[in-house]
């Protein structure tokens, strides 16, 4: 299977999955339990993505400059700093730790 075949198959699968979503009756999501599950699922998936991107390198867990940067970003988000400030501060922490040789 060529790469383009795989890309086209994935695109068709995504399109089909989205089309199936339109066929689900809206009343299924109007109840409180499904609505709550959908909201919590979004948060859980985002949290998992952040954890994997921060701690994962291949099949290993690696603690490097990304971890303190994430802690700084979380702290700034808790105090409701602007998003641009959060991103710049986290990048600055990671860059300085790498510059000083304190983290890989």
One Martini backbone bead per residue (centre of mass of N, CA, C, O) as a GRO file, in nm:
protein
  104
    1UNK     BB    1   0.095   0.038   0.025
    2UNK     BB    2   0.070   0.349  -0.025
    3UNK     BB    3   0.069   0.656   0.105
    4UNK     BB    4  -0.176   0.768  -0.056
    5UNK     BB    5  -0.372   0.546   0.019
    6UNK     BB    6  -0.368   0.598   0.322
    7UNK     BB    7  -0.461   0.891   0.312
    8UNK     BB    8  -0.730   0.842   0.163
    9UNK     BB    9  -0.847   0.641   0.367
   10UNK     BB   10  -0.843   0.835   0.609
   11UNK     BB   11  -1.022   1.053   0.484
   12UNK     BB   12  -1.271   0.873   0.438
   13UNK     BB   13  -1.306   0.790   0.733
   14UNK     BB   14  -1.350   1.076   0.845
   15UNK     BB   15  -1.592   1.145   0.671
   16UNK     BB   16  -1.774   0.909   0.768
   17UNK     BB   17  -1.770   0.984   1.069
   18UNK     BB   18  -1.900   1.263   1.031
   19UNK     BB   19  -2.160   1.164   0.893
   20UNK     BB   20  -2.261   0.993   1.132
   21UNK     BB   21  -2.294   1.234   1.330
   22UNK     BB   22  -2.550   1.351   1.169
   23UNK     BB   23  -2.738   1.087   1.233
   24UNK     BB   24  -2.758   1.165   1.515
   25UNK     BB   25  -2.973   1.238   1.741
   26UNK     BB   26  -3.007   1.521   1.936
   27UNK     BB   27  -3.156   1.391   2.189
   28UNK     BB   28  -2.902   1.230   2.293
   29UNK     BB   29  -2.754   1.518   2.390
   30UNK     BB   30  -2.974   1.657   2.587
   31UNK     BB   31  -2.895   1.503   2.801
   32UNK     BB   32  -2.694   1.513   3.077
   33UNK     BB   33  -2.501   1.271   3.048
   34UNK     BB   34  -2.392   1.302   2.754
   35UNK     BB   35  -2.298   1.593   2.790
   36UNK     BB   36  -2.093   1.538   3.016
   37UNK     BB   37  -1.921   1.329   2.865
   38UNK     BB   38  -1.834   1.510   2.631
   39UNK     BB   39  -1.690   1.721   2.805
   40UNK     BB   40  -1.490   1.522   2.953
   41UNK     BB   41  -1.359   1.399   2.700
   42UNK     BB   42  -1.215   1.650   2.603
   43UNK     BB   43  -1.035   1.690   2.852
   44UNK     BB   44  -0.900   1.410   2.851
   45UNK     BB   45  -0.771   1.428   2.569
   46UNK     BB   46  -0.603   1.682   2.623
   47UNK     BB   47  -0.443   1.570   2.865
   48UNK     BB   48  -0.316   1.331   2.711
   49UNK     BB   49  -0.169   1.497   2.499
   50UNK     BB   50   0.009   1.658   2.692
   51UNK     BB   51   0.148   1.416   2.828
   52UNK     BB   52   0.272   1.286   2.575
   53UNK     BB   53   0.426   1.546   2.470
   54UNK     BB   54   0.593   1.587   2.741
   55UNK     BB   55   0.692   1.269   2.824
   56UNK     BB   56   0.724   1.161   2.529
   57UNK     BB   57   0.973   0.926   2.373
   58UNK     BB   58   0.838   0.712   2.221
   59UNK     BB   59   0.869   0.449   2.473
   60UNK     BB   60   0.941   0.689   2.668
   61UNK     BB   61   1.009   0.852   2.971
   62UNK     BB   62   1.073   1.211   2.983
   63UNK     BB   63   1.266   1.441   3.180
   64UNK     BB   64   1.258   1.775   3.090
   65UNK     BB   65   1.202   2.104   2.997
   66UNK     BB   66   0.889   2.059   2.964
   67UNK     BB   67   0.795   2.032   3.257
   68UNK     BB   68   0.854   2.316   3.376
   69UNK     BB   69   0.699   2.461   3.151
   70UNK     BB   70   0.422   2.339   3.226
   71UNK     BB   71   0.412   2.451   3.513
   72UNK     BB   72   0.421   2.746   3.434
   73UNK     BB   73   0.171   2.742   3.252
   74UNK     BB   74  -0.029   2.649   3.469
   75UNK     BB   75   0.014   2.886   3.662
   76UNK     BB   76  -0.071   3.108   3.460
   77UNK     BB   77  -0.357   2.995   3.409
   78UNK     BB   78  -0.460   3.018   3.700
   79UNK     BB   79  -0.405   3.347   3.691
   80UNK     BB   80  -0.500   3.445   3.403
   81UNK     BB   81  -0.316   3.465   3.176
   82UNK     BB   82  -0.225   3.531   2.885
   83UNK     BB   83  -0.156   3.317   2.635
   84UNK     BB   84   0.102   3.449   2.527
   85UNK     BB   85   0.246   3.452   2.799
   86UNK     BB   86   0.246   3.150   2.846
   87UNK     BB   87   0.408   3.064   2.596
   88UNK     BB   88   0.660   3.241   2.640
   89UNK     BB   89   0.734   3.141   2.926
   90UNK     BB   90   0.767   2.841   2.858
   91UNK     BB   91   0.983   2.878   2.641
   92UNK     BB   92   1.187   3.024   2.823
   93UNK     BB   93   1.230   2.804   3.031
   94UNK     BB   94   1.328   2.584   2.836
   95UNK     BB   95   1.563   2.746   2.712
   96UNK     BB   96   1.722   2.806   2.973
   97UNK     BB   97   1.764   2.515   3.068
   98UNK     BB   98   1.922   2.434   2.812
   99UNK     BB   99   2.144   2.650   2.824
  100UNK     BB  100   2.237   2.563   3.132
  101UNK     BB  101   2.215   2.234   3.142
  102UNK     BB  102   1.949   2.124   3.317
  103UNK     BB  103   1.831   2.026   3.035
  104UNK     BB  104   1.747   1.849   2.735
   0.00000   0.00000   0.00000
